[in-house]
Amino acid sequence: MAGMMCRMVLEIAEFSVTPGDEEAFAAAYREAKPLVAATEGFRSARMTRGIESPSSFVLLIEWDTLEAHTKGFRESDRFTRWRELIGPYFAADPRVQHTEEI
């Protein structure tokens, strides 16, 4: 079981932002990032923006466990505030998946 403690879960969230709102979305993300970073089990986060598709963003978050994201963050008031900040810029619902290194 000790080896299990070293595993990390990578959350990959893909955002399609309404064209013209990209800079406002990026600013809202910068404001919202501390909310996710305050979650127990959070390791790191990096938001990227498409070069060919500038309205496409991909957020990569490293978590200690899946539950750190699904329970610790998603079931918290911080998640509600997170969505209030970045949600208005979504052109579609985000696509989220969790992966782990092999």
Backbone as numpy.savetxt, mean C-alpha at the origin, in Angstrom:
# Nx Ny Nz CAx CAy CAz Cx Cy Cz
10.13 -23.79 13.50 9.33 -22.58 13.50 10.17 -21.30 13.50
11.38 -21.38 13.99 12.21 -20.17 14.04 12.42 -19.59 12.65
12.55 -20.44 11.64 12.72 -19.97 10.27 11.52 -19.20 9.77
10.35 -19.54 10.28 9.13 -18.87 9.85 9.14 -17.40 10.26
9.80 -17.07 11.34 9.82 -15.71 11.84 10.55 -14.76 10.87
11.45 -15.28 10.06 12.23 -14.45 9.15 11.48 -14.17 7.85
10.42 -14.89 7.61 9.67 -14.68 6.38 9.03 -13.31 6.37
8.88 -12.81 5.19 8.29 -11.50 5.00 7.22 -11.63 3.93
6.14 -10.87 4.10 5.06 -10.85 3.12 5.16 -9.54 2.35
5.08 -9.64 1.03 5.10 -8.46 0.18 3.69 -8.20 -0.34
3.16 -7.06 0.00 1.87 -6.62 -0.54 2.16 -5.82 -1.80
1.46 -6.17 -2.88 1.58 -5.45 -4.15 0.21 -4.86 -4.45
0.12 -3.54 -4.42 -1.14 -2.86 -4.68 -0.99 -2.02 -5.95
-1.87 -2.27 -6.92 -1.84 -1.54 -8.18 -2.99 -0.53 -8.18
-2.65 0.72 -8.45 -3.63 1.80 -8.47 -3.74 2.40 -9.86
-4.95 2.55 -10.33 -5.23 3.29 -11.55 -5.85 4.62 -11.10
-5.13 5.70 -11.38 -5.53 7.03 -10.91 -6.20 7.79 -12.06
-7.22 8.56 -11.72 -7.91 9.37 -12.72 -6.92 10.30 -13.41
-6.85 10.26 -14.74 -5.91 11.13 -15.46 -6.10 12.60 -15.05
-4.99 13.25 -14.80 -5.00 14.63 -14.35 -4.86 14.76 -12.84
-5.09 13.66 -12.11 -5.01 13.67 -10.64 -3.73 13.02 -10.11
-2.79 12.71 -10.98 -1.60 11.98 -10.57 -0.79 12.71 -9.50
-0.58 14.00 -9.68 0.23 14.74 -8.70 -0.50 14.86 -7.36
-1.81 15.07 -7.41 -2.59 15.14 -6.18 -2.58 13.79 -5.46
-2.66 12.69 -6.22 -2.58 11.36 -5.63 -1.22 11.15 -4.96
-0.15 11.53 -5.64 1.19 11.37 -5.07 1.34 12.17 -3.78
0.80 13.38 -3.75 0.85 14.20 -2.54 0.02 13.56 -1.42
-1.14 13.03 -1.76 -1.99 12.37 -0.76 -1.30 11.12 -0.22
-0.62 10.38 -1.08 0.12 9.20 -0.62 1.21 9.61 0.37
1.95 10.66 0.05 3.01 11.11 0.96 2.43 11.48 2.33
1.24 12.06 2.34 0.58 12.40 3.60 0.09 11.14 4.32
-0.36 10.16 3.56 -0.96 8.94 4.14 0.07 7.90 4.56
1.26 7.91 3.99 2.25 6.87 4.26 2.53 6.66 5.75
2.64 7.72 6.56 2.89 7.49 7.99 1.80 6.67 8.68
0.59 6.69 8.15 -0.50 5.91 8.74 -0.21 4.42 8.63
0.24 3.98 7.48 0.57 2.56 7.30 1.87 2.24 8.02
2.82 3.16 8.00 4.11 2.93 8.64 4.00 2.78 10.16
2.94 3.31 10.74 2.73 3.21 12.20 2.18 1.85 12.63
1.90 0.97 11.69 1.30 -0.33 11.98 2.36 -1.31 12.45
2.07 -2.02 13.54 2.97 -3.06 14.01 3.10 -4.12 12.92
4.33 -4.53 12.63 4.57 -5.52 11.59 4.91 -4.90 10.24
4.83 -3.57 10.13 5.23 -2.86 8.91 6.75 -2.85 8.82
7.28 -3.10 7.64 8.74 -3.06 7.44 9.15 -1.90 6.53
8.52 -1.79 5.36 8.90 -0.73 4.43 7.81 -0.55 3.39
7.85 0.60 2.72 6.89 0.87 1.65 7.58 1.68 0.57
7.18 1.38 -0.67 7.72 2.12 -1.82 6.61 2.24 -2.85
6.32 3.47 -3.25 5.33 3.73 -4.30 6.09 4.03 -5.59
5.65 3.40 -6.68 6.26 3.66 -7.98 5.19 4.14 -8.94
5.62 4.85 -9.98 4.70 5.39 -10.98 5.13 4.92 -12.36
4.16 4.53 -13.17 4.46 4.05 -14.51 5.06 5.14 -15.38
6.04 4.76 -16.17 6.65 5.69 -17.11 5.79 5.77 -18.37
5.46 4.61 -18.94 4.62 4.59 -20.14 3.16 4.90 -19.80
2.75 4.56 -18.58 1.36 4.77 -18.13 1.40 5.59 -16.84
1.54 6.91 -16.94 1.74 7.75 -15.75 0.55 7.79 -14.79
-0.60 7.25 -15.18 -1.73 7.18 -14.26 -1.75 5.87 -13.48
-0.74 5.02 -13.73 -0.63 3.73 -13.04 0.45 3.81 -11.97
0.08 3.39 -10.76 1.00 3.39 -9.63 1.02 2.00 -9.03
2.18 1.60 -8.51 2.31 0.32 -7.81 2.95 0.59 -6.46
2.28 0.12 -5.41 2.76 0.26 -4.05 3.26 -1.10 -3.58
4.48 -1.13 -3.08 5.08 -2.35 -2.55 5.29 -2.14 -1.06
4.63 -2.96 -0.24 4.79 -2.86 1.21 5.27 -4.20 1.75
6.31 -4.15 2.55 6.80 -5.34 3.22 6.22 -5.39 4.63
5.65 -6.56 4.95 5.04 -6.80 6.25 5.72 -8.01 6.91
5.71 -8.04 8.23 6.20 -9.22 8.95 5.32 -10.43 8.66
4.01 -10.20 8.62 3.04 -11.28 8.42 1.88 -10.76 7.58
1.10 -11.67 7.01 -0.10 -11.29 6.28 -1.07 -10.58 7.22
-1.19 -11.08 8.44 -2.13 -10.51 9.42 -1.76 -9.08 9.82
-0.48 -8.74 9.76 -0.09 -7.36 10.06 -0.82 -6.41 9.11
-0.98 -6.83 7.85 -1.72 -6.01 6.90 -3.22 -6.18 7.03
-3.68 -7.44 6.94 -5.12 -7.69 6.86 -5.86 -7.37 8.15
-5.22 -7.56 9.27 -5.87 -7.27 10.55 -5.32 -5.99 11.18
-4.01 -5.92 11.33 -3.38 -4.79 12.01 -3.63 -3.45 11.33
-3.59 -3.44 10.00 -3.81 -2.18 9.29 -5.23 -2.06 8.75
-5.69 -3.05 8.01 -6.99 -2.94 7.33 -8.16 -2.80 8.31
-8.03 -3.35 9.51 -9.11 -3.26 10.50 -8.92 -2.10 11.48
-8.04 -1.16 11.13 -7.76 -0.04 12.03 -8.36 1.26 11.50
-8.43 2.24 12.39 -8.86 3.58 11.99 -7.86 4.22 11.03
-6.59 3.79 11.11 -5.58 4.33 10.19 -5.93 3.98 8.74
-6.48 2.78 8.51 -6.87 2.39 7.14 -8.01 3.28 6.65
-8.98 3.56 7.51 -10.10 4.42 7.12 -9.57 5.78 6.67
-8.66 6.34 7.43 -8.08 7.65 7.08 -7.25 7.54 5.80
-6.50 6.46 5.65 -5.70 6.20 4.44 -6.58 6.27 3.20
-7.71 5.56 3.24 -8.61 5.55 2.08 -9.26 6.91 1.86
-9.54 7.65 2.93 -10.09 9.00 2.78 -9.11 9.89 2.03
-7.81 9.70 2.29 -6.80 10.54 1.65 -6.55 10.16 0.20
-6.35 8.88 -0.08 -5.96 8.49 -1.44 -7.12 8.03 -2.31
-8.20 7.57 -1.70 -9.33 7.01 -2.44 -9.98 7.93 -3.46
-10.09 9.22 -3.20 -10.76 10.09 -4.18 -10.10 10.14 -5.56
-8.86 9.68 -5.65 -8.12 9.76 -6.91 -8.18 8.47 -7.73
-8.82 7.42 -7.18 -8.89 6.13 -7.86 -9.80 6.21 -9.09
-9.32 5.71 -10.22 -10.15 5.56 -11.41 -10.87 4.22 -11.37
-10.33 3.29 -10.57 -10.91 1.95 -10.40 -10.45 1.43 -9.04
-11.09 0.36 -8.57 -10.66 -0.24 -7.31 -9.22 -0.74 -7.44
-8.42 -0.56 -6.39 -7.04 -1.08 -6.43 -7.05 -2.61 -6.55
-6.01 -3.14 -7.13 -5.81 -4.59 -7.21 -4.69 -4.90 -6.22
-4.99 -5.74 -5.23 -4.02 -6.04 -4.17 -3.78 -7.55 -4.12
-2.51 -7.90 -4.01 -2.14 -9.30 -3.79 -1.00 -9.37 -2.80
-0.84 -10.51 -2.18 0.24 -10.74 -1.22 1.11 -11.88 -1.75
2.42 -11.70 -1.62 3.36 -12.71 -2.07 4.41 -12.94 -1.00
5.14 -14.06 -1.15 6.30 -14.27 -0.28 7.41 -14.85 -1.12
8.62 -14.58 -0.69 9.80 -14.99 -1.45 9.94 -16.51 -1.43
10.42 -17.05 -2.53 10.65 -18.50 -2.60 12.14 -18.80 -2.57
